[in-house]
Amino acid sequence: MFGTVASGDQYVHCETTRVRLYEDFDAQAVEMEGGALGQAGEALGFDWLDIRALSDLAGTSSAIDFTAFVDEVAASSALILRRLLPAL
């Protein structure tokens, strides 16, 4: 899936906030780390790339334990990076 990912400085575990972010910004997901990565990269003049795996839906269904799928996420992220490297 492709779409807008909202980034902020706090964990979102509120259905009302999730709906507002979707309605106001068409945010398909919410995360906390990418914004800091992008801000630091831009400030230092570095190109940057954030490969994401979503562990929850930023609402009332945020019950998935990240450790339950960390190995799968690591493998798929490595595969994505290997495919992107030749283009970079």
Summary of the structure (lengths in Angstrom):
residues: 88
radius of gyration: 14.5
end to end distance: 21.8
largest distance: 41.7
contacts: 184
relative contact order: 0.16
helix: 50%
strand: 10%
